[in-house]
Amino acid sequence: MITKRIICAVAGLLIWAVSAAEAMPMAFNFTQSGFSEGAVVTGTFVGEDIDMNGQLSSFDGEIVSLTVAFSGNSLIPAFNLDSSGSIWDLVYDLDNGPLGDDPAEGIQIFNLAFSYQAGAGPLESCLDPGVCGAVGAIEVSPDTTLAHVTVTPTATSEPATALCLGAGFLGLVWNHRRKAYA
């Protein structure tokens, strides 16, 4: 009888932990093609939907890091930008769609030499459809693309899943023990 109570208490705690799980950091890769001479922008960002509104926003302090790499072409040389050495902002809806399909979405990052903008946030024309991405360098006309930014979530472990598996395993053990003593 005591074993049954212990198992029930542990299962209850696991269920409570799963239901009370906070937002976890999520990592995303992104790419944008369509620049001159086949150049592409690639990058990553990591964020946590702290306010649980289905959107990651640097304005709400939900983006932990951002990196951007441009492959380069004859118009704009290759460059790398990251959140530690640049001025930047990012908004992304967690709807599994491309970045820029909503008026609030976008990436903007720049330093003294290079810049990258994408999505409808910084480039309103992205909704028309129109220019959805631009890379630039000091004293050089920007290179633009009509392509949306493709965003792909990277694999991250989810504690809630592990807790559910643990609760299921405990249930199987309890059921097996119950049948063994019956």
Legacy VTK file of the C-alpha trace (Angstrom):
# vtk DataFile Version 3.0
C-alpha trace
ASCII
DATASET POLYDATA
POINTS 182 float
0.000 0.000 0.000
2.865 2.388 0.812
4.524 1.625 -2.550
1.302 2.503 -4.331
1.114 5.840 -2.496
4.739 6.632 -3.297
4.230 5.841 -6.967
1.064 7.946 -7.075
2.871 10.842 -5.377
5.795 10.636 -7.818
3.431 10.426 -10.795
1.509 13.450 -9.467
4.739 15.414 -9.102
5.764 14.508 -12.638
2.402 15.607 -14.024
2.664 18.874 -12.094
6.209 19.433 -13.393
5.105 18.866 -16.985
2.189 21.274 -16.671
4.333 23.918 -14.951
7.219 23.685 -17.427
8.494 27.096 -18.425
9.418 28.216 -21.921
12.707 26.723 -23.041
15.331 28.314 -25.286
14.837 27.393 -28.929
17.482 27.505 -31.659
16.783 28.239 -35.322
18.811 28.206 -38.525
17.822 30.513 -41.355
18.768 31.100 -44.967
17.855 33.628 -47.631
18.810 33.148 -51.267
18.217 35.175 -54.419
21.033 37.688 -54.089
23.207 38.529 -57.099
25.549 35.821 -58.424
23.911 33.169 -56.226
25.010 34.741 -52.938
23.125 33.697 -49.809
22.659 34.795 -46.236
22.751 32.112 -43.551
22.482 32.448 -39.819
21.226 31.269 -36.481
19.297 32.726 -33.597
18.419 31.447 -30.157
15.438 32.695 -28.205
12.925 31.906 -25.502
9.243 32.833 -25.711
9.191 34.248 -22.183
5.749 35.847 -22.441
4.337 32.726 -24.203
2.706 34.785 -26.992
3.959 32.638 -29.892
6.537 35.217 -30.976
10.232 35.695 -30.277
11.167 39.371 -30.013
14.436 41.084 -29.199
12.346 44.076 -28.108
10.994 41.908 -25.264
14.439 40.503 -24.383
13.588 37.059 -25.794
16.498 36.678 -28.257
19.700 35.393 -26.684
21.958 35.454 -29.754
21.966 36.168 -33.491
24.621 35.380 -36.110
24.482 36.288 -39.802
26.874 35.339 -42.615
26.732 36.658 -46.187
28.572 34.542 -48.783
29.600 37.581 -50.832
29.567 38.526 -54.521
31.137 41.182 -56.774
28.818 43.855 -55.305
29.199 43.180 -51.567
32.126 41.251 -50.043
31.482 38.320 -47.724
30.863 39.307 -44.110
29.800 37.962 -40.714
27.761 39.810 -38.117
26.695 38.727 -34.643
24.706 40.106 -31.767
27.775 40.700 -29.613
29.387 43.274 -31.909
26.509 44.815 -33.823
23.316 46.799 -33.431
20.407 44.460 -34.114
16.792 43.487 -33.650
14.757 40.409 -34.551
11.087 39.416 -34.407
9.889 35.946 -35.464
6.429 34.339 -35.162
6.633 30.712 -34.028
4.199 29.627 -36.753
6.746 27.559 -38.752
6.328 29.991 -41.657
9.025 32.034 -43.360
10.361 35.080 -41.598
8.666 38.081 -43.190
5.177 36.694 -43.825
3.822 38.892 -41.018
4.163 42.698 -40.873
5.898 42.599 -37.481
8.544 40.025 -38.439
12.048 40.900 -39.462
15.784 40.919 -38.866
17.961 43.981 -38.867
21.640 43.833 -37.946
24.502 46.175 -38.787
27.873 47.502 -37.715
30.048 50.309 -39.096
30.880 48.384 -42.293
28.038 45.990 -43.196
24.279 45.561 -42.811
21.546 42.980 -43.326
17.798 43.543 -43.296
15.067 41.005 -43.999
11.342 40.618 -43.557
8.395 42.967 -43.455
9.427 44.642 -40.196
12.351 46.607 -41.646
11.297 46.191 -45.314
7.581 46.878 -45.750
7.809 45.994 -49.435
8.192 42.320 -48.452
4.399 42.111 -48.087
3.648 43.369 -51.640
5.505 41.013 -52.761
8.665 42.991 -53.155
12.147 43.235 -51.731
12.407 40.899 -48.719
16.119 41.075 -48.040
18.987 43.514 -48.423
22.704 43.338 -47.688
24.858 46.407 -47.739
28.324 47.792 -47.255
29.567 51.329 -46.654
29.379 53.469 -49.836
27.993 50.603 -51.930
24.433 50.199 -53.248
22.654 47.339 -51.468
22.100 43.946 -53.054
18.480 42.823 -52.665
16.327 39.715 -53.014
12.623 38.979 -53.338
12.961 35.664 -51.470
11.604 35.200 -47.959
13.850 33.976 -45.160
13.478 30.228 -44.618
13.626 29.360 -40.908
14.291 25.845 -39.610
14.175 24.922 -35.916
17.156 22.918 -34.706
16.756 19.896 -32.477
16.557 20.793 -28.804
15.840 18.532 -25.872
12.538 19.066 -24.174
12.314 18.310 -20.441
8.546 17.873 -20.606
8.958 14.975 -23.026
11.462 13.287 -20.713
9.123 13.771 -17.757
6.224 12.215 -19.679
8.387 9.231 -20.620
9.451 8.874 -16.978
5.842 8.979 -15.785
4.880 6.346 -18.356
7.766 4.116 -17.279
6.717 4.404 -13.626
3.171 3.480 -14.617
4.401 0.367 -16.422
6.538 -0.663 -13.441
3.631 -0.137 -11.047
1.278 -2.111 -13.307
3.792 -4.972 -13.597
4.319 -5.070 -9.816
0.576 -5.004 -9.215
0.040 -8.009 -11.522
2.998 -9.882 -9.991
1.507 -9.620 -6.478
-2.084 -10.296 -7.526
LINES 1 183
182 0 1 2 3 4 5 6 7 8 9 10 11 12 13 14 15 16 17 18 19 20 21 22 23 24 25 26 27 28 29 30 31 32 33 34 35 36 37 38 39 40 41 42 43 44 45 46 47 48 49 50 51 52 53 54 55 56 57 58 59 60 61 62 63 64 65 66 67 68 69 70 71 72 73 74 75 76 77 78 79 80 81 82 83 84 85 86 87 88 89 90 91 92 93 94 95 96 97 98 99 100 101 102 103 104 105 106 107 108 109 110 111 112 113 114 115 116 117 118 119 120 121 122 123 124 125 126 127 128 129 130 131 132 133 134 135 136 137 138 139 140 141 142 143 144 145 146 147 148 149 150 151 152 153 154 155 156 157 158 159 160 161 162 163 164 165 166 167 168 169 170 171 172 173 174 175 176 177 178 179 180 181
